[in-house]
Every structure is written in C-alpha cells, then in structure tokens.
Amino acid sequence: MDIIWFLVPAALMLGLGFLGVFIWAAKSGQFEDLETPAVRMLFDEKTSEEKENVK
C-alpha cells in the first residue's frame, strides 16, 4: 500500500508531462498539415540529372 504514495504522483506527473509536450507541439504547428505527408510518397522524385539541368 505504501507504493501507492509513489505511483499516483508519478503517474500524474508523467501524464502532465505528455500533455505539456502535446500542447507545445500543437502550438508550434506540428499538426497543421496532415494531408501532405500522406501523399508525398506518391510524387516522383527528380533524378540527380534532372536536378542538375534545372540549375
């Protein structure tokens, strides 16, 4: 029963830590563009020759 006095505050601190990181990520714009990463793999990458010709 004594372990409860350690586990409850530890769980609360861990939860508040994760909540703080989530709020920080949301405010810094991590979740603003949810569609582009999903379709980015469908675009063809330019080869190195095409990249050199563009310059």
PQR file with spaces between the fields and no chain letter, atoms N, CA, C, O and H, PARSE charges and radii, in Angstrom:
ATOM       1  N    MET     1       0.810   -1.194    0.000 -0.4000 1.5000
ATOM       2  CA   MET     1       0.000    0.000    0.000 -0.0000 2.0000
ATOM       3  C    MET     1       0.855    1.260    0.000  0.5500 1.7000
ATOM       4  O    MET     1       0.414    2.304   -0.480 -0.5500 1.4000
ATOM       5  N    ASP     2       2.056    1.178    0.524 -0.4000 1.5000
ATOM       6  CA   ASP     2       2.930    2.348    0.543 -0.0000 2.0000
ATOM       7  C    ASP     2       3.373    2.759   -0.863  0.5500 1.7000
ATOM       8  O    ASP     2       3.686    3.927   -1.098 -0.5500 1.4000
ATOM       9  H    ASP     2       2.414    0.330    0.914  0.4000 1.0000
ATOM      10  N    ILE     3       3.399    1.806   -1.795 -0.4000 1.5000
ATOM      11  CA   ILE     3       3.834    2.119   -3.155 -0.0000 2.0000
ATOM      12  C    ILE     3       2.844    3.046   -3.859  0.5500 1.7000
ATOM      13  O    ILE     3       3.214    3.756   -4.793 -0.5500 1.4000
ATOM      14  H    ILE     3       3.145    0.858   -1.605  0.4000 1.0000
ATOM      15  N    ILE     4       1.585    3.039   -3.410 -0.4000 1.5000
ATOM      16  CA   ILE     4       0.573    3.914   -3.989 -0.0000 2.0000
ATOM      17  C    ILE     4       0.985    5.380   -3.846  0.5500 1.7000
ATOM      18  O    ILE     4       0.735    6.187   -4.742 -0.5500 1.4000
ATOM      19  H    ILE     4       1.284    2.461   -2.651  0.4000 1.0000
ATOM      20  N    TRP     5       1.610    5.722   -2.730 -0.4000 1.5000
ATOM      21  CA   TRP     5       2.023    7.099   -2.495 -0.0000 2.0000
ATOM      22  C    TRP     5       3.110    7.531   -3.465  0.5500 1.7000
ATOM      23  O    TRP     5       3.337    8.728   -3.646 -0.5500 1.4000
ATOM      24  H    TRP     5       1.814    5.067   -2.002  0.4000 1.0000
ATOM      25  N    PHE     6       3.775    6.587   -4.084 -0.4000 1.5000
ATOM      26  CA   PHE     6       4.767    6.914   -5.106 -0.0000 2.0000
ATOM      27  C    PHE     6       4.167    6.836   -6.506  0.5500 1.7000
ATOM      28  O    PHE     6       4.438    7.698   -7.343 -0.5500 1.4000
ATOM      29  H    PHE     6       3.590    5.615   -3.938  0.4000 1.0000
ATOM      30  N    LEU     7       3.359    5.817   -6.768 -0.4000 1.5000
ATOM      31  CA   LEU     7       2.858    5.595   -8.118 -0.0000 2.0000
ATOM      32  C    LEU     7       1.841    6.635   -8.573  0.5500 1.7000
ATOM      33  O    LEU     7       1.871    7.043   -9.734 -0.5500 1.4000
ATOM      34  H    LEU     7       3.139    5.117   -6.089  0.4000 1.0000
ATOM      35  N    VAL     8       0.959    7.069   -7.713 -0.4000 1.5000
ATOM      36  CA   VAL     8      -0.062    8.044   -8.111 -0.0000 2.0000
ATOM      37  C    VAL     8       0.577    9.376   -8.512  0.5500 1.7000
ATOM      38  O    VAL     8       0.264    9.877   -9.592 -0.5500 1.4000
ATOM      39  H    VAL     8       0.934    6.738   -6.770  0.4000 1.0000
ATOM      40  N    PRO     9       1.447    9.969   -7.710 -0.5600 1.5000
ATOM      41  CA   PRO     9       2.088   11.223   -8.160  0.2800 2.0000
ATOM      42  C    PRO     9       2.971   11.026   -9.399  0.5500 1.7000
ATOM      43  O    PRO     9       3.047   11.901  -10.261 -0.5500 1.4000
ATOM      44  N    ALA    10       3.634    9.872   -9.476 -0.4000 1.5000
ATOM      45  CA   ALA    10       4.474    9.619  -10.655 -0.0000 2.0000
ATOM      46  C    ALA    10       3.622    9.532  -11.915  0.5500 1.7000
ATOM      47  O    ALA    10       4.008   10.061  -12.957 -0.5500 1.4000
ATOM      48  H    ALA    10       3.573    9.162   -8.775  0.4000 1.0000
ATOM      49  N    ALA    11       2.473    8.873  -11.835 -0.4000 1.5000
ATOM      50  CA   ALA    11       1.582    8.771  -12.985 -0.0000 2.0000
ATOM      51  C    ALA    11       1.012   10.138  -13.362  0.5500 1.7000
ATOM      52  O    ALA    11       0.893   10.459  -14.545 -0.5500 1.4000
ATOM      53  H    ALA    11       2.159    8.443  -10.988  0.4000 1.0000
ATOM      54  N    LEU    12       0.664   10.931  -12.370 -0.4000 1.5000
ATOM      55  CA   LEU    12       0.149   12.271  -12.647 -0.0000 2.0000
ATOM      56  C    LEU    12       1.212   13.155  -13.294  0.5500 1.7000
ATOM      57  O    LEU    12       0.916   13.893  -14.234 -0.5500 1.4000
ATOM      58  H    LEU    12       0.761   10.670  -11.410  0.4000 1.0000
ATOM      59  N    MET    13       2.421   13.086  -12.807 -0.4000 1.5000
ATOM      60  CA   MET    13       3.499   13.879  -13.392 -0.0000 2.0000
ATOM      61  C    MET    13       3.801   13.436  -14.823  0.5500 1.7000
ATOM      62  O    MET    13       4.035   14.272  -15.697 -0.5500 1.4000
ATOM      63  H    MET    13       2.662   12.487  -12.044  0.4000 1.0000
ATOM      64  N    LEU    14       3.795   12.151  -15.059 -0.4000 1.5000
ATOM      65  CA   LEU    14       4.029   11.636  -16.406 -0.0000 2.0000
ATOM      66  C    LEU    14       2.916   12.083  -17.351  0.5500 1.7000
ATOM      67  O    LEU    14       3.185   12.500  -18.477 -0.5500 1.4000
ATOM      68  H    LEU    14       3.604   11.473  -14.349  0.4000 1.0000
ATOM      69  N    GLY    15       1.687   11.998  -16.900 -0.4000 1.5000
ATOM      70  CA   GLY    15       0.555   12.435  -17.718 -0.0000 2.0000
ATOM      71  C    GLY    15       0.604   13.924  -18.010  0.5500 1.7000
ATOM      72  O    GLY    15       0.345   14.342  -19.139 -0.5500 1.4000
ATOM      73  H    GLY    15       1.469   11.659  -15.985  0.4000 1.0000
ATOM      74  N    LEU    16       0.933   14.726  -17.012 -0.4000 1.5000
ATOM      75  CA   LEU    16       1.048   16.166  -17.224 -0.0000 2.0000
ATOM      76  C    LEU    16       2.214   16.500  -18.159  0.5500 1.7000
ATOM      77  O    LEU    16       2.146   17.451  -18.937 -0.5500 1.4000
ATOM      78  H    LEU    16       1.143   14.387  -16.095  0.4000 1.0000
ATOM      79  N    GLY    17       3.271   15.711  -18.069 -0.4000 1.5000
ATOM      80  CA   GLY    17       4.409   15.909  -18.975 -0.0000 2.0000
ATOM      81  C    GLY    17       4.012   15.657  -20.422  0.5500 1.7000
ATOM      82  O    GLY    17       4.336   16.450  -21.306 -0.5500 1.4000
ATOM      83  H    GLY    17       3.326   14.939  -17.436  0.4000 1.0000
ATOM      84  N    PHE    18       3.306   14.550  -20.665 -0.4000 1.5000
ATOM      85  CA   PHE    18       2.856   14.255  -22.019 -0.0000 2.0000
ATOM      86  C    PHE    18       1.852   15.292  -22.515  0.5500 1.7000
ATOM      87  O    PHE    18       1.872   15.659  -23.690 -0.5500 1.4000
ATOM      88  H    PHE    18       3.043   13.906  -19.947  0.4000 1.0000
ATOM      89  N    LEU    19       0.987   15.762  -21.643 -0.4000 1.5000
ATOM      90  CA   LEU    19       0.028   16.797  -22.016 -0.0000 2.0000
ATOM      91  C    LEU    19       0.751   18.090  -22.386  0.5500 1.7000
ATOM      92  O    LEU    19       0.384   18.757  -23.354 -0.5500 1.4000
ATOM      93  H    LEU    19       0.971   15.465  -20.688  0.4000 1.0000
ATOM      94  N    GLY    20       1.767   18.438  -21.622 -0.4000 1.5000
ATOM      95  CA   GLY    20       2.553   19.631  -21.921 -0.0000 2.0000
ATOM      96  C    GLY    20       3.265   19.531  -23.257  0.5500 1.7000
ATOM      97  O    GLY    20       3.296   20.498  -24.018 -0.5500 1.4000
ATOM      98  H    GLY    20       2.065   17.897  -20.835  0.4000 1.0000
ATOM      99  N    VAL    21       3.838   18.369  -23.549 -0.4000 1.5000
ATOM     100  CA   VAL    21       4.517   18.176  -24.838 -0.0000 2.0000
ATOM     101  C    VAL    21       3.510   18.244  -25.980  0.5500 1.7000
ATOM     102  O    VAL    21       3.812   18.814  -27.029 -0.5500 1.4000
ATOM     103  H    VAL    21       3.813   17.583  -22.931  0.4000 1.0000
ATOM     104  N    PHE    22       2.319   17.676  -25.799 -0.4000 1.5000
ATOM     105  CA   PHE    22       1.296   17.730  -26.835 -0.0000 2.0000
ATOM     106  C    PHE    22       0.849   19.169  -27.090  0.5500 1.7000
ATOM     107  O    PHE    22       0.706   19.573  -28.244 -0.5500 1.4000
ATOM     108  H    PHE    22       2.074   17.213  -24.948  0.4000 1.0000
ATOM     109  N    ILE    23       0.629   19.942  -26.034 -0.4000 1.5000
ATOM     110  CA   ILE    23       0.216   21.336  -26.200 -0.0000 2.0000
ATOM     111  C    ILE    23       1.314   22.135  -26.883  0.5500 1.7000
ATOM     112  O    ILE    23       1.031   22.954  -27.758 -0.5500 1.4000
ATOM     113  H    ILE    23       0.745   19.613  -25.097  0.4000 1.0000
ATOM     114  N    TRP    24       2.550   21.909  -26.498 -0.4000 1.5000
ATOM     115  CA   TRP    24       3.673   22.590  -27.139 -0.0000 2.0000
ATOM     116  C    TRP    24       3.735   22.248  -28.624  0.5500 1.7000
ATOM     117  O    TRP    24       3.937   23.142  -29.446 -0.5500 1.4000
ATOM     118  H    TRP    24       2.780   21.243  -25.788  0.4000 1.0000
ATOM     119  N    ALA    25       3.568   20.975  -28.985 -0.4000 1.5000
ATOM     120  CA   ALA    25       3.614   20.570  -30.390 -0.0000 2.0000
ATOM     121  C    ALA    25       2.453   21.174  -31.173  0.5500 1.7000
ATOM     122  O    ALA    25       2.632   21.590  -32.318 -0.5500 1.4000
ATOM     123  H    ALA    25       3.404   20.250  -28.317  0.4000 1.0000
ATOM     124  N    ALA    26       1.285   21.226  -30.580 -0.4000 1.5000
ATOM     125  CA   ALA    26       0.127   21.801  -31.268 -0.0000 2.0000
ATOM     126  C    ALA    26       0.316   23.293  -31.498  0.5500 1.7000
ATOM     127  O    ALA    26      -0.054   23.802  -32.556 -0.5500 1.4000
ATOM     128  H    ALA    26       1.139   20.888  -29.651  0.4000 1.0000
ATOM     129  N    LYS    27       0.880   23.998  -30.534 -0.4000 1.5000
ATOM     130  CA   LYS    27       1.082   25.439  -30.684 -0.0000 2.0000
ATOM     131  C    LYS    27       2.217   25.765  -31.641  0.5500 1.7000
ATOM     132  O    LYS    27       2.222   26.838  -32.244 -0.5500 1.4000
ATOM     133  H    LYS    27       1.180   23.584  -29.675  0.4000 1.0000
ATOM     134  N    SER    28       3.177   24.863  -31.793 -0.4000 1.5000
ATOM     135  CA   SER    28       4.303   25.137  -32.690 -0.0000 2.0000
ATOM     136  C    SER    28       4.022   24.714  -34.127  0.5500 1.7000
ATOM     137  O    SER    28       4.894   24.845  -34.987 -0.5500 1.4000
ATOM     138  H    SER    28       3.173   23.991  -31.303  0.4000 1.0000
ATOM     139  N    GLY    29       2.822   24.209  -34.403 -0.4000 1.5000
ATOM     140  CA   GLY    29       2.432   23.923  -35.781 -0.0000 2.0000
ATOM     141  C    GLY    29       2.720   22.524  -36.260  0.5500 1.7000
ATOM     142  O    GLY    29       2.738   22.298  -37.470 -0.5500 1.4000
ATOM     143  H    GLY    29       2.114   24.102  -33.704  0.4000 1.0000
ATOM     144  N    GLN    30       2.945   21.584  -35.386 -0.4000 1.5000
ATOM     145  CA   GLN    30       3.252   20.220  -35.792 -0.0000 2.0000
ATOM     146  C    GLN    30       2.073   19.522  -36.461  0.5500 1.7000
ATOM     147  O    GLN    30       2.275   18.593  -37.243 -0.5500 1.4000
ATOM     148  H    GLN    30       2.931   21.768  -34.403  0.4000 1.0000
ATOM     149  N    PHE    31       0.859   19.946  -36.174 -0.4000 1.5000
ATOM     150  CA   PHE    31      -0.322   19.242  -36.672 -0.0000 2.0000
ATOM     151  C    PHE    31      -1.104   20.062  -37.690  0.5500 1.7000
ATOM     152  O    PHE    31      -2.277   19.779  -37.931 -0.5500 1.4000
ATOM     153  H    PHE    31       0.694   20.700  -35.538  0.4000 1.0000
ATOM     154  N    GLU    32      -0.480   21.072  -38.294 -0.4000 1.5000
ATOM     155  CA   GLU    32      -1.214   21.936  -39.204 -0.0000 2.0000
ATOM     156  C    GLU    32      -1.445   21.305  -40.569  0.5500 1.7000
ATOM     157  O    GLU    32      -2.514   21.496  -41.149 -0.5500 1.4000
ATOM     158  H    GLU    32       0.474   21.301  -38.098  0.4000 1.0000
ATOM     159  N    ASP    33      -0.495   20.570  -41.096 -0.4000 1.5000
ATOM     160  CA   ASP    33      -0.637   19.974  -42.415 -0.0000 2.0000
ATOM     161  C    ASP    33      -0.637   18.456  -42.276  0.5500 1.7000
ATOM     162  O    ASP    33       0.419   17.829  -42.196 -0.5500 1.4000
ATOM     163  H    ASP    33       0.374   20.415  -40.625  0.4000 1.0000
ATOM     164  N    LEU    34      -1.828   17.876  -42.247 -0.4000 1.5000
ATOM     165  CA   LEU    34      -1.939   16.438  -42.043 -0.0000 2.0000
ATOM     166  C    LEU    34      -2.040   15.666  -43.349  0.5500 1.7000
ATOM     167  O    LEU    34      -1.881   14.446  -43.340 -0.5500 1.4000
ATOM     168  H    LEU    34      -2.687   18.386  -42.312  0.4000 1.0000
ATOM     169  N    GLU    35      -2.299   16.335  -44.481 -0.4000 1.5000
ATOM     170  CA   GLU    35      -2.508   15.629  -45.736 -0.0000 2.0000
ATOM     171  C    GLU    35      -1.231   15.472  -46.559  0.5500 1.7000
ATOM     172  O    GLU    35      -1.042   14.429  -47.187 -0.5500 1.4000
ATOM     173  H    GLU    35      -2.429   17.326  -44.488  0.4000 1.0000
ATOM     174  N    THR    36      -0.364   16.456  -46.576 -0.4000 1.5000
ATOM     175  CA   THR    36       0.815   16.408  -47.429 -0.0000 2.0000
ATOM     176  C    THR    36       1.738   15.224  -47.132  0.5500 1.7000
ATOM     177  O    THR    36       2.174   14.569  -48.079 -0.5500 1.4000
ATOM     178  H    THR    36      -0.518   17.302  -46.066  0.4000 1.0000
ATOM     179  N    PRO    37       2.059   14.912  -45.879 -0.5600 1.5000
ATOM     180  CA   PRO    37       2.935   13.771  -45.648  0.2800 2.0000
ATOM     181  C    PRO    37       2.356   12.451  -46.151  0.5500 1.7000
ATOM     182  O    PRO    37       3.104   11.550  -46.530 -0.5500 1.4000
ATOM     183  N    ALA    38       1.036   12.334  -46.158 -0.4000 1.5000
ATOM     184  CA   ALA    38       0.417   11.086  -46.608 -0.0000 2.0000
ATOM     185  C    ALA    38       0.515   10.916  -48.123  0.5500 1.7000
ATOM     186  O    ALA    38       0.594    9.788  -48.608 -0.5500 1.4000
ATOM     187  H    ALA    38       0.428   13.066  -45.850  0.4000 1.0000
ATOM     188  N    VAL    39       0.511   12.008  -48.874 -0.4000 1.5000
ATOM     189  CA   VAL    39       0.561   11.898  -50.330 -0.0000 2.0000
ATOM     190  C    VAL    39       1.943   12.199  -50.892  0.5500 1.7000
ATOM     191  O    VAL    39       2.162   12.044  -52.094 -0.5500 1.4000
ATOM     192  H    VAL    39       0.446   12.925  -48.480  0.4000 1.0000
ATOM     193  N    ARG    40       2.870   12.621  -50.060 -0.4000 1.5000
ATOM     194  CA   ARG    40       4.211   12.950  -50.535 -0.0000 2.0000
ATOM     195  C    ARG    40       4.895   11.750  -51.165  0.5500 1.7000
ATOM     196  O    ARG    40       5.677   11.906  -52.103 -0.5500 1.4000
ATOM     197  H    ARG    40       2.692   12.747  -49.084  0.4000 1.0000
ATOM     198  N    MET    41       4.613   10.557  -50.663 -0.4000 1.5000
ATOM     199  CA   MET    41       5.269    9.368  -51.218 -0.0000 2.0000
ATOM     200  C    MET    41       4.758    9.036  -52.614  0.5500 1.7000
ATOM     201  O    MET    41       5.377    8.228  -53.307 -0.5500 1.4000
ATOM     202  H    MET    41       3.978   10.431  -49.901  0.4000 1.0000
ATOM     203  N    LEU    42       3.656    9.628  -53.049 -0.4000 1.5000
ATOM     204  CA   LEU    42       3.118    9.358  -54.371 -0.0000 2.0000
ATOM     205  C    LEU    42       3.791   10.193  -55.456  0.5500 1.7000
ATOM     206  O    LEU    42       3.672    9.872  -56.639 -0.5500 1.4000
ATOM     207  H    LEU    42       3.153   10.284  -52.487  0.4000 1.0000
ATOM     208  N    PHE    43       4.491   11.251  -55.077 -0.4000 1.5000
ATOM     209  CA   PHE    43       5.163   12.106  -56.049 -0.0000 2.0000
ATOM     210  C    PHE    43       6.499   11.501  -56.441  0.5500 1.7000
ATOM     211  O    PHE    43       7.204   10.929  -55.610 -0.5500 1.4000
ATOM     212  H    PHE    43       4.587   11.511  -54.116  0.4000 1.0000
ATOM     213  N    ASP    44       6.840   11.634  -57.718 -0.4000 1.5000
ATOM     214  CA   ASP    44       8.133   11.151  -58.196 -0.0000 2.0000
ATOM     215  C    ASP    44       9.209   12.148  -57.806  0.5500 1.7000
ATOM     216  O    ASP    44       9.019   13.360  -57.906 -0.5500 1.4000
ATOM     217  H    ASP    44       6.268   12.098  -58.393  0.4000 1.0000
ATOM     218  N    GLU    45      10.334   11.624  -57.364 -0.4000 1.5000
ATOM     219  CA   GLU    45      11.468   12.493  -57.074 -0.0000 2.0000
ATOM     220  C    GLU    45      12.235   12.735  -58.354  0.5500 1.7000
ATOM     221  O    GLU    45      12.299   11.869  -59.227 -0.5500 1.4000
ATOM     222  H    GLU    45      10.488   10.639  -57.283  0.4000 1.0000
ATOM     223  N    LYS    46      12.811   13.904  -58.461 -0.4000 1.5000
ATOM     224  CA   LYS    46      13.632   14.200  -59.615 -0.0000 2.0000
ATOM     225  C    LYS    46      14.964   13.473  -59.474  0.5500 1.7000
ATOM     226  O    LYS    46      15.519   13.385  -58.378 -0.5500 1.4000
ATOM     227  H    LYS    46      12.760   14.608  -57.752  0.4000 1.0000
ATOM     228  N    THR    47      15.469   12.955  -60.581 -0.4000 1.5000
ATOM     229  CA   THR    47      16.768   12.292  -60.540 -0.0000 2.0000
ATOM     230  C    THR    47      17.853   13.349  -60.419  0.5500 1.7000
ATOM     231  O    THR    47      17.583   14.540  -60.567 -0.5500 1.4000
ATOM     232  H    THR    47      15.019   13.026  -61.470  0.4000 1.0000
ATOM     233  N    SER    48      19.055   12.925  -60.156 -0.4000 1.5000
ATOM     234  CA   SER    48      20.149   13.883  -59.985 -0.0000 2.0000
ATOM     235  C    SER    48      20.424   14.623  -61.294  0.5500 1.7000
ATOM     236  O    SER    48      20.814   15.791  -61.267 -0.5500 1.4000
ATOM     237  H    SER    48      19.275   11.957  -60.036  0.4000 1.0000
ATOM     238  N    GLU    49      20.224   13.957  -62.456 -0.4000 1.5000
ATOM     239  CA   GLU    49      20.428   14.628  -63.736 -0.0000 2.0000
ATOM     240  C    GLU    49      19.399   15.737  -63.932  0.5500 1.7000
ATOM     241  O    GLU    49      19.741   16.817  -64.413 -0.5500 1.4000
ATOM     242  H    GLU    49      19.907   13.009  -62.478  0.4000 1.0000
ATOM     243  N    GLU    50      18.150   15.484  -63.569 -0.4000 1.5000
ATOM     244  CA   GLU    50      17.117   16.495  -63.707 -0.0000 2.0000
ATOM     245  C    GLU    50      17.392   17.663  -62.775  0.5500 1.7000
ATOM     246  O    GLU    50      17.146   18.813  -63.138 -0.5500 1.4000
ATOM     247  H    GLU    50      17.872   14.606  -63.178  0.4000 1.0000
ATOM     248  N    LYS    51      17.893   17.388  -61.595 -0.4000 1.5000
ATOM     249  CA   LYS    51      18.215   18.455  -60.651 -0.0000 2.0000
ATOM     250  C    LYS    51      19.340   19.331  -61.176  0.5500 1.7000
ATOM     251  O    LYS    51      19.320   20.548  -60.990 -0.5500 1.4000
ATOM     252  H    LYS    51      18.093   16.454  -61.301  0.4000 1.0000
ATOM     253  N    GLU    52      20.334   18.713  -61.839 -0.4000 1.5000
ATOM     254  CA   GLU    52      21.458   19.475  -62.390 -0.0000 2.0000
ATOM     255  C    GLU    52      21.007   20.323  -63.565  0.5500 1.7000
ATOM     256  O    GLU    52      21.502   21.435  -63.744 -0.5500 1.4000
ATOM     257  H    GLU    52      20.351   17.724  -61.990  0.4000 1.0000
ATOM     258  N    ASN    53      20.076   19.823  -64.370 -0.4000 1.5000
ATOM     259  CA   ASN    53      19.606   20.565  -65.530 -0.0000 2.0000
ATOM     260  C    ASN    53      18.755   21.761  -65.132  0.5500 1.7000
ATOM     261  O    ASN    53      18.681   22.735  -65.881 -0.5500 1.4000
ATOM     262  H    ASN    53      19.673   18.920  -64.225  0.4000 1.0000
ATOM     263  N    VAL    54      18.120   21.713  -63.985 -0.4000 1.5000
ATOM     264  CA   VAL    54      17.266   22.801  -63.536 -0.0000 2.0000
ATOM     265  C    VAL    54      18.098   24.017  -63.154  0.5500 1.7000
ATOM     266  O    VAL    54      17.668   25.152  -63.356 -0.5500 1.4000
ATOM     267  H    VAL    54      18.180   20.922  -63.376  0.4000 1.0000
ATOM     268  N    LYS    55      19.279   23.789  -62.606 -0.4000 1.5000
ATOM     269  CA   LYS    55      20.149   24.887  -62.156 -0.0000 2.0000
ATOM     270  C    LYS    55      20.585   25.665  -63.306  0.5500 1.7000
ATOM     271  O    LYS    55      21.325   26.637  -63.149 -0.5500 1.4000
ATOM     272  H    LYS    55      19.629   22.867  -62.441  0.4000 1.0000
